[in-house]
Amino acid sequence: MVSTTHVYGVDVSEDTAVEAEVIERLPVETEDAAADIVRLDDSAIIGAMQGAAIEDYVYSFRQGGKVVEGLTLEGINEAANQRGGIDVELISVEDEETCFKAMVKATDTLTGSARIGAYLQPKVIKSKGGGARVNEFAYTMAVHKAQRNAVKQLLPVPVLKRVMAHYLGRPMPPMDPEGEDQSLPKGDVNQRACFAAFNAMKSELNRTGITDKDFWNWVKGRYGVESRSDMTPENYAELAAEMNAARQNATQFGELTMKVKPTGVTPENIDF
């Protein structure tokens, strides 16, 4: 029996692995790569819950002349399996009015390094056509995506590149034993994600009457710290998850503004 690996939009038989190495994988044209990546991961989680074989390990999209490629949620799991030695612990799942918010801790048993991942999953899914439906898998999606966000931080870049090259049918990067055990980047990934998300939303926040000072004073008050340097990895993971969700969803953006400044706009008044 010939097993098949699915690269988003392409089927590649393992019996033709050598031939697949030289086949160019053309990116799928899209108008919204970020939304398509989320839908791809959502479909994988739902499929796994329903007992389907999950074979989407990579994505390759072209949007506005720019190619966006990477590992899907299942691709990260595959890279983690190849790396080995990663334990995952579910810290918490909060059932909020419009979403589930999960937090997970991943630990590399080989090095002792640990990272926190979080994700905020809306309970309602919006379709491309503009409709919406209740997401019965929202809890599971929140947990799986929080796990992905934690585990990915522990994976050395050479491992990620090798898995991606394999499933895109490209020449494999040479093995680098030293690179496999490279030190993790300094600083907190979630901290950087927070600042990036804030900068991306700054103009919209300002439009609702929320200044930079308003926002960061709210953050300090929320976590009971005197400066951002006093925040914990868990704090940054939670905040990053909320901010990334707010960037993608008008309801979550509205709820965030109301937390920061109760006189902010309501979700119905946000043009996303």
BAMAR-863993 format. One record per residue (C-alpha): residue number from 1; residue in three letters; chain; x, y, z. Coordinates in nm, 2 decimals. Example, Ala and Ser with C-alpha at 12.3 -4.5 7.8 and 13.67 -1.06 7.14 Angstrom:
+-----+------+------+--------+--------+--------+
| pos | code | unit |      u |      v |      w |
+-----+------+------+--------+--------+--------+
|   1 |  ala |    A |   1.23 |  -0.45 |   0.78 |
|   2 |  ser |    A |   1.37 |  -0.11 |   0.71 |
+-----+------+------+--------+--------+--------+
//
This chain:
+-----+------+------+--------+--------+--------+
| pos | code | unit |      u |      v |      w |
+-----+------+------+--------+--------+--------+
|   1 |  met |    A |   0.00 |   0.00 |   0.00 |
|   2 |  val |    A |   0.14 |   0.34 |  -0.10 |
|   3 |  ser |    A |   0.11 |   0.60 |   0.17 |
|   4 |  thr |    A |   0.06 |   0.96 |   0.07 |
|   5 |  thr |    A |   0.16 |   1.29 |   0.23 |
|   6 |  his |    A |  -0.05 |   1.60 |   0.16 |
|   7 |  val |    A |   0.11 |   1.93 |   0.10 |
|   8 |  tyr |    A |  -0.17 |   2.19 |   0.10 |
|   9 |  gly |    A |  -0.30 |   2.15 |  -0.26 |
|  10 |  val |    A |  -0.06 |   1.87 |  -0.36 |
|  11 |  asp |    A |  -0.05 |   1.49 |  -0.30 |
|  12 |  val |    A |   0.30 |   1.33 |  -0.30 |
|  13 |  ser |    A |   0.34 |   0.95 |  -0.28 |
|  14 |  glu |    A |   0.63 |   0.84 |  -0.05 |
|  15 |  asp |    A |   0.73 |   0.59 |  -0.32 |
|  16 |  thr |    A |   0.83 |   0.88 |  -0.53 |
|  17 |  ala |    A |   1.02 |   1.07 |  -0.26 |
|  18 |  val |    A |   1.33 |   1.11 |  -0.47 |
|  19 |  glu |    A |   1.13 |   1.25 |  -0.76 |
|  20 |  ala |    A |   0.93 |   1.47 |  -0.52 |
|  21 |  glu |    A |   1.25 |   1.64 |  -0.41 |
|  22 |  val |    A |   1.28 |   1.82 |  -0.74 |
|  23 |  ile |    A |   0.91 |   1.90 |  -0.79 |
|  24 |  glu |    A |   0.84 |   2.27 |  -0.73 |
|  25 |  arg |    A |   0.54 |   2.33 |  -0.50 |
|  26 |  leu |    A |   0.35 |   2.63 |  -0.64 |
|  27 |  pro |    A |   0.19 |   2.85 |  -0.37 |
|  28 |  val |    A |  -0.19 |   2.86 |  -0.35 |
|  29 |  glu |    A |  -0.32 |   3.21 |  -0.45 |
|  30 |  thr |    A |  -0.52 |   3.37 |  -0.17 |
|  31 |  glu |    A |  -0.66 |   3.71 |  -0.06 |
|  32 |  asp |    A |  -0.61 |   3.64 |   0.31 |
|  33 |  ala |    A |  -0.32 |   3.41 |   0.40 |
|  34 |  ala |    A |  -0.36 |   3.46 |   0.77 |
|  35 |  ala |    A |  -0.73 |   3.36 |   0.77 |
|  36 |  asp |    A |  -0.65 |   3.05 |   0.54 |
|  37 |  ile |    A |  -0.38 |   2.93 |   0.78 |
|  38 |  val |    A |  -0.62 |   2.95 |   1.07 |
|  39 |  arg |    A |  -0.89 |   2.76 |   0.87 |
|  40 |  leu |    A |  -0.63 |   2.50 |   0.78 |
|  41 |  asp |    A |  -0.54 |   2.44 |   1.14 |
|  42 |  asp |    A |  -0.91 |   2.44 |   1.25 |
|  43 |  ser |    A |  -0.99 |   2.17 |   0.98 |
|  44 |  ala |    A |  -0.70 |   1.96 |   1.11 |
|  45 |  ile |    A |  -0.83 |   1.97 |   1.47 |
|  46 |  ile |    A |  -1.18 |   1.89 |   1.37 |
|  47 |  gly |    A |  -1.06 |   1.61 |   1.15 |
|  48 |  ala |    A |  -0.86 |   1.46 |   1.43 |
|  49 |  met |    A |  -1.16 |   1.48 |   1.66 |
|  50 |  gln |    A |  -1.36 |   1.29 |   1.40 |
|  51 |  gly |    A |  -1.10 |   1.02 |   1.35 |
|  52 |  ala |    A |  -0.96 |   1.14 |   1.01 |
|  53 |  ala |    A |  -0.60 |   1.10 |   0.91 |
|  54 |  ile |    A |  -0.43 |   1.44 |   0.93 |
|  55 |  glu |    A |  -0.17 |   1.49 |   0.65 |
|  56 |  asp |    A |  -0.15 |   1.87 |   0.61 |
|  57 |  tyr |    A |   0.20 |   1.95 |   0.75 |
|  58 |  val |    A |   0.29 |   2.26 |   0.56 |
|  59 |  tyr |    A |   0.12 |   2.56 |   0.39 |
|  60 |  ser |    A |   0.23 |   2.77 |   0.10 |
|  61 |  phe |    A |   0.02 |   3.07 |   0.00 |
|  62 |  arg |    A |   0.08 |   3.37 |  -0.23 |
|  63 |  gln |    A |  -0.09 |   3.70 |  -0.14 |
|  64 |  gly |    A |  -0.02 |   4.02 |  -0.32 |
|  65 |  gly |    A |   0.29 |   3.88 |  -0.48 |
|  66 |  lys |    A |   0.44 |   3.77 |  -0.14 |
|  67 |  val |    A |   0.48 |   3.40 |  -0.06 |
|  68 |  val |    A |   0.39 |   3.29 |   0.29 |
|  69 |  glu |    A |   0.51 |   2.94 |   0.39 |
|  70 |  gly |    A |   0.54 |   2.75 |   0.72 |
|  71 |  leu |    A |   0.44 |   2.45 |   0.92 |
|  72 |  thr |    A |   0.08 |   2.39 |   1.01 |
|  73 |  leu |    A |  -0.03 |   2.28 |   1.36 |
|  74 |  glu |    A |   0.03 |   1.92 |   1.26 |
|  75 |  gly |    A |   0.36 |   2.01 |   1.11 |
|  76 |  ile |    A |   0.48 |   2.15 |   1.44 |
|  77 |  asn |    A |   0.37 |   1.83 |   1.61 |
|  78 |  glu |    A |   0.57 |   1.63 |   1.35 |
|  79 |  ala |    A |   0.88 |   1.85 |   1.41 |
|  80 |  ala |    A |   0.83 |   1.80 |   1.79 |
|  81 |  asn |    A |   0.81 |   1.42 |   1.74 |
|  82 |  gln |    A |   1.14 |   1.43 |   1.54 |
|  83 |  arg |    A |   1.31 |   1.64 |   1.81 |
|  84 |  gly |    A |   1.17 |   1.43 |   2.09 |
|  85 |  gly |    A |   1.19 |   1.50 |   2.47 |
|  86 |  ile |    A |   0.92 |   1.76 |   2.49 |
|  87 |  asp |    A |   0.66 |   1.73 |   2.77 |
|  88 |  val |    A |   0.34 |   1.94 |   2.77 |
|  89 |  glu |    A |   0.13 |   2.05 |   3.06 |
|  90 |  leu |    A |  -0.21 |   2.21 |   3.05 |
|  91 |  ile |    A |  -0.20 |   2.50 |   3.29 |
|  92 |  ser |    A |  -0.55 |   2.64 |   3.25 |
|  93 |  val |    A |  -0.86 |   2.69 |   3.03 |
|  94 |  glu |    A |  -1.09 |   2.98 |   3.10 |
|  95 |  asp |    A |  -1.45 |   2.97 |   2.97 |
|  96 |  glu |    A |  -1.53 |   3.33 |   2.89 |
|  97 |  glu |    A |  -1.85 |   3.47 |   2.73 |
|  98 |  thr |    A |  -1.73 |   3.47 |   2.37 |
|  99 |  cys |    A |  -1.42 |   3.25 |   2.38 |
| 100 |  phe |    A |  -1.21 |   2.99 |   2.55 |
| 101 |  lys |    A |  -0.86 |   3.10 |   2.66 |
| 102 |  ala |    A |  -0.61 |   2.82 |   2.71 |
| 103 |  met |    A |  -0.26 |   2.83 |   2.85 |
| 104 |  val |    A |   0.00 |   2.55 |   2.81 |
| 105 |  lys |    A |   0.35 |   2.49 |   2.94 |
| 106 |  ala |    A |   0.60 |   2.29 |   2.72 |
| 107 |  thr |    A |   0.93 |   2.16 |   2.87 |
| 108 |  asp |    A |   1.23 |   2.03 |   2.69 |
| 109 |  thr |    A |   1.34 |   1.74 |   2.91 |
| 110 |  leu |    A |   1.68 |   1.74 |   2.73 |
| 111 |  thr |    A |   1.77 |   2.09 |   2.83 |
| 112 |  gly |    A |   1.53 |   2.18 |   3.10 |
| 113 |  ser |    A |   1.40 |   2.49 |   2.91 |
| 114 |  ala |    A |   1.04 |   2.57 |   2.94 |
| 115 |  arg |    A |   0.81 |   2.80 |   2.74 |
| 116 |  ile |    A |   0.45 |   2.91 |   2.78 |
| 117 |  gly |    A |   0.19 |   2.92 |   2.50 |
| 118 |  ala |    A |  -0.16 |   3.06 |   2.51 |
| 119 |  tyr |    A |  -0.45 |   3.10 |   2.26 |
| 120 |  leu |    A |  -0.79 |   3.26 |   2.27 |
| 121 |  gln |    A |  -1.04 |   3.07 |   2.05 |
| 122 |  pro |    A |  -1.37 |   3.24 |   1.97 |
| 123 |  lys |    A |  -1.68 |   3.03 |   2.02 |
| 124 |  val |    A |  -1.83 |   3.14 |   1.69 |
| 125 |  ile |    A |  -1.67 |   3.07 |   1.35 |
| 126 |  lys |    A |  -1.71 |   3.32 |   1.07 |
| 127 |  ser |    A |  -1.71 |   3.17 |   0.71 |
| 128 |  lys |    A |  -1.57 |   3.33 |   0.40 |
| 129 |  gly |    A |  -1.92 |   3.41 |   0.28 |
| 130 |  gly |    A |  -1.99 |   3.62 |   0.59 |
| 131 |  gly |    A |  -2.20 |   3.37 |   0.78 |
| 132 |  ala |    A |  -2.13 |   3.25 |   1.13 |
| 133 |  arg |    A |  -2.19 |   2.94 |   1.34 |
| 134 |  val |    A |  -2.13 |   2.81 |   1.68 |
| 135 |  asn |    A |  -1.79 |   2.63 |   1.71 |
| 136 |  glu |    A |  -1.85 |   2.31 |   1.90 |
| 137 |  phe |    A |  -1.48 |   2.24 |   1.90 |
| 138 |  ala |    A |  -1.37 |   2.57 |   2.04 |
| 139 |  tyr |    A |  -1.24 |   2.43 |   2.37 |
| 140 |  thr |    A |  -1.03 |   2.17 |   2.19 |
| 141 |  met |    A |  -0.90 |   2.42 |   1.94 |
| 142 |  ala |    A |  -0.79 |   2.66 |   2.22 |
| 143 |  val |    A |  -0.59 |   2.38 |   2.39 |
| 144 |  his |    A |  -0.43 |   2.25 |   2.07 |
| 145 |  lys |    A |  -0.33 |   2.59 |   1.95 |
| 146 |  ala |    A |  -0.19 |   2.70 |   2.29 |
| 147 |  gln |    A |   0.01 |   2.37 |   2.29 |
| 148 |  arg |    A |   0.14 |   2.46 |   1.94 |
| 149 |  asn |    A |   0.24 |   2.80 |   2.05 |
| 150 |  ala |    A |   0.44 |   2.66 |   2.35 |
| 151 |  val |    A |   0.61 |   2.37 |   2.17 |
| 152 |  lys |    A |   0.72 |   2.58 |   1.87 |
| 153 |  gln |    A |   0.93 |   2.80 |   2.09 |
| 154 |  leu |    A |   1.14 |   2.49 |   2.20 |
| 155 |  leu |    A |   1.21 |   2.37 |   1.85 |
| 156 |  pro |    A |   1.55 |   2.46 |   1.70 |
| 157 |  val |    A |   1.53 |   2.64 |   1.36 |
| 158 |  pro |    A |   1.72 |   2.35 |   1.18 |
| 159 |  val |    A |   1.46 |   2.10 |   1.28 |
| 160 |  leu |    A |   1.18 |   2.33 |   1.16 |
| 161 |  lys |    A |   1.36 |   2.39 |   0.83 |
| 162 |  arg |    A |   1.42 |   2.02 |   0.77 |
| 163 |  val |    A |   1.06 |   1.92 |   0.83 |
| 164 |  met |    A |   0.93 |   2.20 |   0.61 |
| 165 |  ala |    A |   1.18 |   2.12 |   0.33 |
| 166 |  his |    A |   1.07 |   1.75 |   0.34 |
| 167 |  tyr |    A |   0.70 |   1.82 |   0.30 |
| 168 |  leu |    A |   0.75 |   2.09 |   0.04 |
| 169 |  gly |    A |   0.95 |   1.85 |  -0.17 |
| 170 |  arg |    A |   1.27 |   2.05 |  -0.16 |
| 171 |  pro |    A |   1.63 |   1.95 |  -0.10 |
| 172 |  met |    A |   1.69 |   1.87 |   0.27 |
| 173 |  pro |    A |   1.92 |   2.11 |   0.46 |
| 174 |  pro |    A |   2.24 |   1.94 |   0.58 |
| 175 |  met |    A |   2.24 |   1.79 |   0.93 |
| 176 |  asp |    A |   2.40 |   2.02 |   1.19 |
| 177 |  pro |    A |   2.44 |   1.85 |   1.52 |
| 178 |  glu |    A |   2.55 |   2.17 |   1.69 |
| 179 |  gly |    A |   2.25 |   2.36 |   1.54 |
| 180 |  glu |    A |   2.01 |   2.09 |   1.67 |
| 181 |  asp |    A |   2.12 |   2.18 |   2.03 |
| 182 |  gln |    A |   2.15 |   2.55 |   1.98 |
| 183 |  ser |    A |   2.05 |   2.78 |   2.26 |
| 184 |  leu |    A |   1.70 |   2.93 |   2.24 |
| 185 |  pro |    A |   1.67 |   3.30 |   2.14 |
| 186 |  lys |    A |   1.71 |   3.54 |   2.43 |
| 187 |  gly |    A |   1.40 |   3.72 |   2.54 |
| 188 |  asp |    A |   1.04 |   3.60 |   2.55 |
| 189 |  val |    A |   0.86 |   3.53 |   2.22 |
| 190 |  asn |    A |   0.53 |   3.62 |   2.38 |
| 191 |  gln |    A |   0.67 |   3.95 |   2.49 |
| 192 |  arg |    A |   0.79 |   4.03 |   2.14 |
| 193 |  ala |    A |   0.45 |   3.92 |   2.01 |
| 194 |  cys |    A |   0.27 |   4.16 |   2.24 |
| 195 |  phe |    A |   0.47 |   4.46 |   2.13 |
| 196 |  ala |    A |   0.43 |   4.36 |   1.76 |
| 197 |  ala |    A |   0.05 |   4.32 |   1.81 |
| 198 |  phe |    A |   0.03 |   4.65 |   1.99 |
| 199 |  asn |    A |   0.21 |   4.83 |   1.72 |
| 200 |  ala |    A |  -0.02 |   4.68 |   1.46 |
| 201 |  met |    A |  -0.33 |   4.78 |   1.65 |
| 202 |  lys |    A |  -0.20 |   5.12 |   1.77 |
| 203 |  ser |    A |  -0.39 |   5.33 |   1.52 |
| 204 |  glu |    A |  -0.72 |   5.14 |   1.57 |
| 205 |  leu |    A |  -0.68 |   5.17 |   1.95 |
| 206 |  asn |    A |  -0.61 |   5.55 |   1.92 |
| 207 |  arg |    A |  -0.92 |   5.58 |   1.70 |
| 208 |  thr |    A |  -1.13 |   5.45 |   1.99 |
| 209 |  gly |    A |  -0.98 |   5.70 |   2.22 |
| 210 |  ile |    A |  -0.72 |   5.47 |   2.38 |
| 211 |  thr |    A |  -0.37 |   5.62 |   2.40 |
| 212 |  asp |    A |  -0.05 |   5.43 |   2.44 |
| 213 |  lys |    A |  -0.03 |   5.54 |   2.80 |
| 214 |  asp |    A |  -0.39 |   5.42 |   2.86 |
| 215 |  phe |    A |  -0.31 |   5.08 |   2.73 |
| 216 |  trp |    A |   0.01 |   5.01 |   2.92 |
| 217 |  asn |    A |  -0.13 |   5.15 |   3.24 |
| 218 |  trp |    A |  -0.42 |   4.91 |   3.21 |
| 219 |  val |    A |  -0.17 |   4.62 |   3.15 |
| 220 |  lys |    A |   0.03 |   4.72 |   3.46 |
| 221 |  gly |    A |  -0.28 |   4.75 |   3.67 |
| 222 |  arg |    A |  -0.42 |   4.42 |   3.55 |
| 223 |  tyr |    A |  -0.11 |   4.22 |   3.64 |
| 224 |  gly |    A |  -0.02 |   4.43 |   3.95 |
| 225 |  val |    A |   0.33 |   4.53 |   3.83 |
| 226 |  glu |    A |   0.51 |   4.86 |   3.83 |
| 227 |  ser |    A |   0.67 |   4.81 |   3.49 |
| 228 |  arg |    A |   0.65 |   4.58 |   3.20 |
| 229 |  ser |    A |   0.98 |   4.42 |   3.29 |
| 230 |  asp |    A |   0.81 |   4.28 |   3.60 |
| 231 |  met |    A |   0.56 |   4.08 |   3.40 |
| 232 |  thr |    A |   0.59 |   3.70 |   3.40 |
| 233 |  pro |    A |   0.60 |   3.47 |   3.09 |
| 234 |  glu |    A |   0.25 |   3.36 |   3.17 |
| 235 |  asn |    A |   0.14 |   3.73 |   3.17 |
| 236 |  tyr |    A |   0.29 |   3.79 |   2.83 |
| 237 |  ala |    A |   0.15 |   3.47 |   2.69 |
| 238 |  glu |    A |  -0.20 |   3.56 |   2.80 |
| 239 |  leu |    A |  -0.18 |   3.92 |   2.68 |
| 240 |  ala |    A |  -0.03 |   3.81 |   2.34 |
| 241 |  ala |    A |  -0.31 |   3.56 |   2.29 |
| 242 |  glu |    A |  -0.57 |   3.83 |   2.36 |
| 243 |  met |    A |  -0.40 |   4.09 |   2.14 |
| 244 |  asn |    A |  -0.36 |   3.85 |   1.85 |
| 245 |  ala |    A |  -0.73 |   3.75 |   1.87 |
| 246 |  ala |    A |  -0.83 |   4.12 |   1.88 |
| 247 |  arg |    A |  -0.63 |   4.17 |   1.56 |
| 248 |  gln |    A |  -0.84 |   3.91 |   1.38 |
| 249 |  asn |    A |  -1.18 |   3.94 |   1.53 |
| 250 |  ala |    A |  -1.40 |   4.25 |   1.58 |
| 251 |  thr |    A |  -1.58 |   4.11 |   1.88 |
| 252 |  gln |    A |  -1.25 |   4.04 |   2.06 |
| 253 |  phe |    A |  -1.12 |   4.38 |   1.96 |
| 254 |  gly |    A |  -1.43 |   4.55 |   2.11 |
| 255 |  glu |    A |  -1.40 |   4.35 |   2.43 |
| 256 |  leu |    A |  -1.04 |   4.44 |   2.47 |
| 257 |  thr |    A |  -1.11 |   4.81 |   2.43 |
| 258 |  met |    A |  -1.39 |   4.79 |   2.68 |
| 259 |  lys |    A |  -1.15 |   4.63 |   2.93 |
| 260 |  val |    A |  -0.89 |   4.90 |   2.87 |
| 261 |  lys |    A |  -1.13 |   5.19 |   2.87 |
| 262 |  pro |    A |  -1.50 |   5.11 |   2.95 |
| 263 |  thr |    A |  -1.60 |   5.41 |   2.74 |
| 264 |  gly |    A |  -1.44 |   5.26 |   2.43 |
| 265 |  val |    A |  -1.64 |   5.15 |   2.13 |
| 266 |  thr |    A |  -1.86 |   4.85 |   2.12 |
| 267 |  pro |    A |  -1.79 |   4.55 |   1.89 |
| 268 |  glu |    A |  -2.09 |   4.66 |   1.67 |
| 269 |  asn |    A |  -1.91 |   4.99 |   1.59 |
| 270 |  ile |    A |  -1.58 |   4.84 |   1.47 |
| 271 |  asp |    A |  -1.52 |   4.82 |   1.09 |
| 272 |  phe |    A |  -1.31 |   4.51 |   1.04 |
+-----+------+------+--------+--------+--------+
//
